[in-house]
Amino acid sequence: MAYKTEYLPLALDDLRSIFRYIIHELESPVAAEKLLSRIDKEIQKISENLFCCHLYFPLEKLKYEYRVLHINNYSLFYTVDKEKIEIHRVIYSKRDILQLLKEQEIPNSKGK
């Protein structure tokens, strides 16, 4: 049974930025299409086997229990809910991943 997949707005922004960077800066639209196609295929695999990717264990505690999937030079972070998979971020692996994930969580914690 495949679970529903939901991309959070920040994950969609990440994907748009990655796509634009590869097309405009690297001048490789074919590589951009291949990467996005691979991401789609990998997410489909996750939706059929929710726990196939390992847990992300940062040095500091985060609000969510993320699972991480590495695709080329990118790390895709997702959480598993009872009914769906939520894609939180797609981050270039050499960036400060912990800091980016923490920044994402700050607005959510202010409402509490």
Residue pairs with C-beta under 8 A, 6 or more apart in sequence:
1 48
2 44
2 47
2 48
3 47
3 48
3 50
3 80
3 83
3 84
3 85
4 47
4 83
4 84
4 85
5 43
5 46
5 47
5 84
5 85
5 87
6 84
6 85
6 86
6 87
7 15
7 86
7 87
8 86
8 87
8 88
8 89
10 88
10 89
10 104
11 87
11 88
11 89
11 90
14 89
14 90
14 91
15 36
15 39
15 90
18 32
18 35
18 74
18 90
18 92
19 32
19 36
22 28
22 29
22 31
22 32
22 35
23 29
23 32
35 71
35 72
35 74
38 71
38 72
39 71
39 74
39 76
39 90
42 69
42 71
42 76
43 76
43 85
43 87
45 52
46 52
46 53
46 69
46 78
46 85
47 85
50 80
50 85
51 67
51 80
53 67
53 68
53 69
53 78
54 67
54 68
55 65
55 66
55 67
55 68
56 66
56 67
56 68
56 77
58 97
58 98
58 101
59 98
60 98
60 102
62 101
62 102
62 105
63 105
63 108
63 109
64 79
64 88
64 105
65 79
66 77
66 78
66 79
66 88
66 101
67 77
67 78
67 79
67 80
68 75
68 76
68 77
68 78
69 75
69 76
69 78
70 76
70 93
73 92
73 93
73 94
74 90
74 91
74 92
74 93
75 89
75 90
75 91
75 92
75 93
75 97
76 87
76 89
76 90
77 87
77 88
77 89
77 90
77 91
77 101
78 85
78 86
78 87
78 88
79 85
79 86
79 88
88 101
88 104
89 100
89 101
89 104
91 97
91 100
